[in-house]
Amino acid sequence: MTCAACATRIQRGLSDLDGVSGAHVNFATGRATVVHQPDLDELELSSTIRGLGYDVAADGDTEAAEARREADLRKRFLVAAALSVPAVAISMIPSLRFAGWEWVVAVLCTPAIFWSGWPFHRSAAINLAHHTTTMDTLVSMGSLSAWLWSSVVLIADIDGGHIYYETGAVIVTLILLGKWFELRAKRRSGDALRALAALGARTATLEDGSEVPLDELVVGMRFVVRPGEKIATDGVVVDGHSAIDASMITGEPVPVEVTHGDEVIGATINANGSLVVEATRVGADTALAQIIELVDRAQGSKADVQRLADRVASVFVPTAIVIAILTLATWFALGYDANEAFTAAVAVLIIACPCALGLATPLAIMVGTGRGAQLGVIIKGGEVLENTRAVDVVVLDKTGTVTEGRMTLVEVIAPAGDADLMLRLAASLEVKSEHPIARAICADFADFAEVENFENQPGYGVRGMVQQDEVRVGRRLLFDDVPPLIEGAAGEAESQGSTAVLVGRNGQAEAVLVVADTIKATSADAVAALHDQGLIVMMLTGDNQRTADRVASDVGIDDVIAEVLPETKAREVARLQADGHSVAMVGDGINDAPALAQADLGIAIGTGTDVAIEASDLTIVAGDLRAVADAIALSRRTLTTIKGNLFWAFAYNAAAIPLAATGVLNPMVAAAAMGLSSVFVVSNSLRLRRFVGYRRTADQKGGHDADR
């Protein structure tokens, strides 16, 4: 399939079959989902698709087929470019011409027009067979008419006739370039699902020590999960105690303590203890499989964005063809000779050929995305740009997006003791633990005391002997005595959304270690920049309401929805869309992938997971949230440039066609005018190189202030 119209045509053809109650064709993933009666043979579906002029990839060959098509387009483009460049140089520069140069140009351009341009000719033939026209029709007719008329002039040696071989070759070359870039962007749309599917465990170790493939697990089986291993499938803990790193699902950095009777999710990671888990959900019923389904469904439900040029071409293309035919007939009817009549008709087709249109979209995208790359913004294809146009709400994930996404020791509170001593004692014990909170406590500490009789008490904390004292680090329940001052300090820390870890000696708590996921230094500026663009900013997080409200208040976020699950995030985005909003979702975790795919514009933080990045439309390479404002501003500017290019390219055609039809413009002048329109498109697109984002502006101001 080459465009959204192909998907629509196949979908209509499948839906018309007897026994088919529903069909959906996803242009992005190249898949057709058909609901049909059991007696309808799959071969009939395939033959229907082939009868429409398309092909069906064999099972497991979809990726290889797409890769072959991309390689084919690239090869055709390179051949066309290699042949067109010398042909254009010889045709346009008189000093390079020699005796018989026209024949050399014909030899150079013929394979470029016919072999390199074959996909357009084939597509045009299929479209005409189904009584439709697209830009492929104009590309095919324009390049073929230029070749045909040039051949007539060259072979018949028509006096005063001109050859336009290079015009046809250049048209093919430019449009191939655009199609190649478009296909590369489209192929990436399926990477999210493949990245998700790769996250799960491949095998499970049963209680008897035997290892079985994941697809052989059934509900009720019990398997062992050792420290550092992925949990094979969703289940319930029947033995053991551990901390589970569920950040890939919840997006939250704090591990979840689990023990007998607690549910665990497949593909999450067992941090320290050993567990025995009984499978409760397998295969398509697991949480990971359901997230994959959510991403797939959200991607498939998006309307395929059709190029502005294609939409106008649905009217413009047949109109231009009719005008060319009428021009030929009118000149003949008025008594003009064949050379004059064909010259005027060919001039119409050449003036209608989308040379500038071929540059309008891909060149603006190339410049815009290139500038974006310099600013740390990766735009995945031209279709993404249209989605920024109407965005009015930006939804931010909290952990790893607004905040740093990792636990940090922010304060040591010791009302009646030595804070440095308390930290040294705590770090000396926690350095022996693999718990993420433990790592946060001892991350920047080096002077550890010697610890004897170290003991880890899962769910409570750790204890050990340091010199003559028994030191304890952990929750309140680990201590025999928690003084009111310590209790108050811990409660205050927790009211601010932080985690309070108590430390003390000989059963009495003496200090509070405050551990928190800190807000990024640039988050407040980023929210202000989004507000500057007239956008409403919301935060959607799986964290508790109290923590979420504190973070939102600190950075100036307008609204907060907290304590949401991955599927709830996607549902909340869908609710905003149902209320008439166009939503941009910003996230960095696997739990954000469904919402990123559901949103009108998905923006992934590049410091996050591969799945979030693959499910998104835009990727921010750095963790600086201000780049989100840069991404939206750059995307809108690039889209505006594309629309300007398309408008002036079409306006040029609309104004020049009447002049060509009346003989005011001969084909050579028409070709020159077409070249000028291309120069305009190039220069207009290159203006994007001067785009300056919010980060660059703020950093420059900061630099000047520092100089002063």
N, C-alpha and C positions, 0 to 999 in steps of 0.2 A: 504494500500500500504506500502511496506517495503523499496522500493528503487526507484530511478528515472526510472529504467527499467519497473517497474510496471506502472508508469504514461504513459510511451511511449507505452506500450502494450495496455492499455485501450484507449488511444488516437487513436491508429491505428485501433482498433476494432470499435470504434464509427465512425471514418471517412469512414470506408468501408460500412457503412449502406446506403441503398438507401434513398435518400431524405436528407442526411446530406451533407451540403456544407462546413462545417468547424467544427473542434473540437479542444479544447485546455484543457489539464488536468494539473492542478497546483499541484505538489506533496507537496509543502510547506503548502498550505491551504486546500488540500484535496477536491478541487472543480473541476468539469468539466463544461466548457462553450461550448455549442453546438449550432451551427446555422443550422436550419433544416426547411424543408417544414412544413406547418401547419398541414398536414394530418398525420405526423409521431407522433405516440402516445408516451408519456413520459414513459409509461410502457415498450415500446420496447427498449428504451435506458437503462432502469434499468435492464431489462432481459439480454441485451447484456453484460452489465458489470458483472452481476452475472454469466453469462455463461463463462466469462473469469476467474472466480475463486475469484472474489472480491464481496464486498457488498456495498449497497447504504444506507447511513444514512437517517432516516426519517427527514422531515422538522423540523428544530429547534433542532435536536438531534446530530448535528455534534460535538459540544463541548463535550457532554456527551459521545459520542462514542469514541472520542480520549482519554478522561479521563479514560474510562473503559479499553481501550487497554493499556494505560500506567500502570494502576494498575495491569493488568493481567501480563504484562512483569515483573513488579517488584516482584509480587508474585512468578512467575516461577523462577526468578533469586534467590530469597531468599531460596526457597525450594532446588534448585540445589546446591547452596553454602553450605547449612546446611548438605546435604547428601554427597557432594563431599569431604569436609574437613576430616571427619573421614575415608572415604574410601581411600583417598590418604595416610593418616597417617598409616593405617594398611598395605597398599600395599608396601609402601616405607621404613618403619622402621621395620626391622626384629624382634626387641625386643617386638613389639606390636602384633605380630602374635600369633595365637593360633590354636588349632585343628578346622578345618572347617572354617577358616577365609575367604577362597575364597567364600563360600556361603554367608557369611555376607556382603562381598563387593558387590556381585552380587545383593543382596536384596537392598542395599543402592543405588547402581548406576542405577538400572533398571528404577525406576520412574524418576530419574534425566534425563536419556537419552531419555525416551519415553514421559513422561508428560511435563517436563520442556522444552524439545527440540521439542515439537510438532509444534510450529510455523515454525521451520526450515524444518521439515519433510514435512509439508503441502506446504510450499513455494517451496521446491525442487520438489515436485510432480507436482505442477502447472507449474513450469518452464519446467520440462521434457515434460509435455503434450503439451507445445508450442515450443518444440525443442530448449530450451535455458538452459544455466547453469549460476549460480552465486555462490557467496561464500556460500549461503545457501545450495547449492547442496553438496559442500565439507563438510560443517558442518554435514549435515544429513548423507551422505555416510560414512564419517570418524567415526562418533560416532556409527552408526548402525553396521558398519563392525567390530569395536572393540568389541561391545557387542555380535555380532553373533559369531565371532571366539572364544571369551572368553567362551561363552556358549557351543560351540562345544567341546572345550578343557575340560571344567569343567564336562559336562554331560558324554562325551565319555571317560573321564579320559585318554586323549592322553598323552603318555609318553614323557616327555621333553617339552610339550606344556606350554605356558604361558598365563595368563589371563590379559586383558587390559581394564577391566571395568572402572577403575578410569580415564584412558585416555579419553574415550568417555565422561564421566561425566564432566571432567575438560574443555573439548572443549566447551560443551554446556554452562557451567557456564560463561566462559569468554566471549563468543560471546553474550550471553544474556545481560551481563553487558554493552557491547558496544551498543547494540540495544536500551537498556533502556535509556542511556544517549542521544543517537541520537534522539529518539522520544521526549524526554523532550525539546530538543533544537528546534525541528521542530514545536512543539505545540505553541511556543512563537511567531512564525512568523505571526500568525493571530491576535495578541493582538493589533497591531497598528490600525487596522481598527475598532476594538471594542472600543478602547480608543477615537478615533476620533468621532465615532458615539455618544459617551456619552457626548460630549461637548455641543451639542445644547440644546436650551431650550425645555422644554416638553409641555408648555402651553403658551398661549398668552392672554393678557387682552384687550378686545375690548373697544372702546370709551364709550360704555354704561355701562361698569363695569363688564360685563359678561366674564367668563374665558372659553376658548375653547382649546381643544387639538391641538397641532401643525399641525397634519395631516389634520385638518379641515380648516386651513387657505387657502384662495385662493387669487390670484392676485387681487389687488384693495381694499382688506379689510384694515381697519385702526385699529391699536392697540396702546396701551399706554405702554411706557417704563419708569418706575420710577427709581430714583437714586439707583445704586447698582445692578439693574436687567440686565439679559442678553437680548439682542435684539432677538426677536423670529425668524425673518427671514430677508432676504435681502429686503431693501426697501428705500424709500426716506422720509426725514423729512418734514412733512407738518405743524408742529407747535412745538415751543420750541427751546431752545438753550442749548447745553451741551458739555462736553468733553467726548469723547469715548475712552476707553482703547481698542485699536485694536491690542495690542501686540501679541495676540494669532495668528493673521493673518499676520501682518506686521513684527513682531519680534522687533519692535522699541518701546522704553520705553516712548517716548513723546506722550501724548494723542492727539487725533485729535479733533479740535473744529468743531462742526457741528451746522447748523441752517437750517432754511427753505430752501428747495431745494437741500440740500446735501444728497448724498447716504450713507447708512450705511449697514454694513455686519452682517448677522445673527450670533449669538453666541458671538459677541463682547459685552463688558460690558459698560453700561451707568454710567459714573463716578459721576455726580452731578445733573444736571438739569433734568426736566421731559420732555419727548418727545412724540409726536404723530407721528407714522410712518405708511406710506402706503406701503403695501407689493407689491414688484415688481417681486420677484422670490421666488418660494416655492419648497419644495421637492427636487428632483434631480437636479434642476437648480441652487440652491444656491451655494455660494462660498465654504461653508464648504463641501457640498455634492460633489462638483467637486474636492476638495482636497482629499477627501476620495477615489474618483474614480482614481485620479492620483496615490495615494499610492498603491491601489489595482492593477492597470495596471502595475506599475513599478515592483511590487513584482512578478506578474505573468509572466512578460517578461524575468525575470532572468533565465538563463539556470540552471537547477537543477545540482548541483555539485555531481558527482558520485565518490565514494571512489576510490582511486588509487588501492586498493586491488580488488575491483569489476572489474575494467577495465582489470587488469592483469588476474584475475580469469576467464574472459570470454574465454581466451585461455588456461590458466594453468589448470583449473578444468577438462575439457574434456580430456586434454592431460594426466593428472595424472590417470584418470579412465582407459583410454586406456592402459597406461603402466602397471597398476595393472592387467588388464585382460590378456595382452600379457605375463606378468611375469608368471601368473598361467598356461597359455597354454604352454609356453616354458618349464617350469620345468616338467610339465606332459609329454611333448613330448620327453624330454631328459631322461625319465625313473625314475624320482625321485618320492618318495611316496607322498601321499596326504598331510601329515603333513608338509613336507618340502616345497611343492608347495604352500600350503595355508599360511604357515608362511612367505614366501617371498612376496606373494601378499599382505597380511595384513600389512607387514612391509612397503610396498610402500604406501598404503593408510594412515597408521599412520604417516609416515614421511611427507606425503602430507597434513595432517590435519593442519588447520591453528591455532595452539595453540598460537605461537608467533604473528601471524597476529591478533589474537583476542585481544592481548594486545597492539599491535603497535599503533593503533590510539587512543583508549579510555584512555590508561594510559598516553600517552604524553599530551592529552587534559586535563586530570585531573590534572597533575602536572603543566602544563602551565597555565591553568585557575586558579589553586590554587595560583600560584605565582603571577598571574595577580591581583587576589583579594587582595593580600597583598600590591600591588603597586597601588590599586585603579582603576584597569582595569578589566571590566567584558566582557569576550568573549562569545558570544552567539552561541556555537556549533562549532563542528569541521569544518563544511563546510565554515565557515567564514575565516578560516586560509588560504585556497587556494586563496581567493580574495586579500590577501595582497601581494602575490608573485609578481604580475606584476604592482602594483600601482606605477605610476610615477608622478601623480599630486594630491596634497592635496588642496581641496577647503574649505576655512574657512568662516563661517558666521561671521558677525562682532559683533552684539549686544549680550552680554551674553557669547560670545565665546572668541573673542579677547579683548573685553571690559567687564566692570563689569556688564552691562545690567541694570543699575539703574542710575537715575539722581543724581548728587552730586554738591553741591555748591563748586566751585573751586577757586573763586576769587571775591573780592569786590573792585570795582574801583570807587574812589570818588576823582576826580581831584581837587576840591576846597572845600571839606567838610570833615566831620568826618566819616570814613568808618565804625567804630564800631557803631556809632549812626545810620547810615543809615541801617545797618544790623538789629539792634534792632527794628527799626521802621517797616522794611519790615517783619521781623519774627513775630512781634506782630499782624500784619494783616493776614499773610499767615497761621498762626496756626489755624485760623478759617475756612480755606478752605481745601477741600479734594483733590485738584488738585495735581498730582504727582510732578510738579515743586514746588508747594507751600510746599509740605512735604520735598523736598530737601533743600529748603531755611531755614526752621526752625528745621531741623532734630537734629542739635547739639546745639540748643539754649535753654536756660532755663529762662533768665531774660526778660520776656515779659512785655511790657507796657500795660496799660489799654486802650482799644479801645471802642469808642462810635460810634453809627450810622454806623456800618459796612455795606458795600454794595458790593455785588458781581456783576460785570458786565461781563457776559459771553462773551468770545472772546476778551476781552480787559484787564481785571485784577480786582483788588479790591481797595476799598478806605474806609477810616474811619477817625474819629477824634481822635487824640492823643494829650491830653492837649488842646492847643489852635490852633493846626495846623491840616489841612486836609492832610492826608498822602495818596499817591497813589502808587500802585505797579502793574506793568504790561507792556503792549506794548507801543510803541511810541504814538499811537493814543489816549492814555488815558491822555496825558499831553498837556497843553497849550503851554509850552515852553521847547524845548530840545536844550540846548547849544551845540555848535560845538564840544567841548571836549567830552561831553557825547555821542553825535552822533558818533564821531570817535572811542571812546572806544567800543561802542556797535557793530559798523561795523567790527572792528578788531576781536572782539570775535566771531562774526558770520562767518567771513572769515576763522576762524580756526575750524569751524564745531560745535561751542558751541551755547547755547541759551542765548540771552541777555535779562535780565529782568531789567527794569528801576524802580527806586524808587526816590521819591521826595516829597516836601511839597508845598502845596498851588499852585498846577498846574505846578510847575517847576521841571524838572528832575535834580537830584543832584548826583546820583550814578548809577553804572551798576553792577548788580549781574550776574556773569558768571556761568551758570549751564551747566554741560556737563556729558556725559557718559564716565567715565575715562577708560583708557587702563589698563588692568591687569598687575601687576608688572612682571609676568613671561612670558608674550606673546612674547617679543623679543627673549628671550632664547629659547622658544619653536620653533619659526620659524627657528632660527639658528640650532637647533637640527634636524629639518626636512630637512633642506638644507644639513646637515651632512650625511643624509641617501640618498643623491642624488635626493631629491624630489623637484619638482616645487611647489611653494606655491602661491595660488591665494585667493582672497577674493571676496565673492559674498554677496551683501547686498541690502536691500530695502532702505537704507539711501541715502542721497544725495551724489553726486559725490565729492563735496568739502570735506565733512567730511570723506568720505571713503578714499580719497587720503591722507589726513593728517594721519589717523590711519595707513594706509599701509606703508607710509614713515617712521613713527616712529618705527615700529616693523620689517621692512625689507621684507615686502611681495612683491613678484615679479610682480603681475598683479592684477588689480581691475576691477570688473564689478559691478556697482552701480545702484540704483533705479530700482530694479527688483522685480516683484511680485512672489508669491509662485509658480505659474505654470511656470513662466519664469525661476526660479531657476532650476527646474527639466529639463527644456528645455536646459538651458546652460550646465548642466551636460551631457545631452544626446549629445549635440553638441561636447563637448570635447571627448566623447566616440567615436563619428562618425569620429573624426579626428585621431583616433588610440590611444588615451590615456586611461589608466586605472585609474579611478578616485576614490579617497577617499573624502567623504564629511563630514565635521565636523559642527554640529549645535546644537541648544538647544531649538528651538521654534517650535510651530505647523507649522509655515510657512516653516520650513525646512524639514518637514516630507516627502513631495514628492521627494525632492532632495536626502534625506537620503536613501529612498527606491530605487531611480533610480540609485544611484551611485554603482560602483562595491564594494565599502566598505563604509558603513554608520557608522559614529562615533558620538555618542550623548554625550553632556556634561551633567553629572548627576544632575547638579544644575538646569537644564532646565525642560521642560514639560514632562509629562509621555508619550505623543504621540511621541515626538522626540525620546525618549529612546526606545519605543517599535518598532519604524520604523527602528531603527539602527541595525547594526551587532555587534558593540562594544559600550560599555558605559564607560565613564570616570566618576567615582564616584565624584571626587572633581572638582572644577572649574579650576584647574591648567592645562593650555593648554600644558604644557610640557608632561603631561601624554599621549597625543596623539602620541608623538614620542615614548614614552615607549610602547604604545599599538601596534604600527606598528612593532617596533623592536621585541617585545615579540612574536607577532603573526608569524612573519617571522622565528624566531628562533624555535618556536614550530612546524611550518610546516616543517622546515628542519629536525627536530628530527623525525617527523612522517615519512618523506620520507626515512630517514636513517634506521629507524626501518623496514619499509616495504621492502626496498632493501635487507637488510641482512636476513630478514625472508624468502623472496623468494629465495635469493641466497643459503641459507641453504637448502631449499627444492630442488632447482635445482641440487645442488651438491650431496645431500644425496639420492635422488631417484635412480640414477643408482647403488649406492652402495647397497641399499636395494634390488633392482631387481636382482642383481647378488649374493645375499646371504651374502655379506660381513657384512651387518648390520641386525641383527635379530630384531624382534619387540621390545624386551626389550631395546636393545641398541638404537634403533630408538627413543623410548620414552624418554630415558635419554638425547639423543642429542636434542630432542625437548625441554626438560626442560632447557638445557643450552642455547638454542636460546632465550627462554623466559627470562632467567636471563639477557642476553645481552640487550634485549628490555627494561627490567625494569631499569637496571643501566643507559642505555643511556637516558631514559626518565627522570630519577631523576636528571640528570645534569641540567635540567631546573630550579631547585630550586636555583641555583647559579646565575641566571640572575639578573643583576643590571641595573636599568633604568637610564635615563638621570637626573631625579629629584634627585634620591638617590645619584648619583655621585656628582651633583652640590651642594647638601645640605651638603654632607660630606666634600667637599672642603671648603665650606663656614664655616663649623664648625672648621676645622683645622686653617683657617685663623684667625678666632675669637680667638682661643686658643693662636695663636702666638701674 
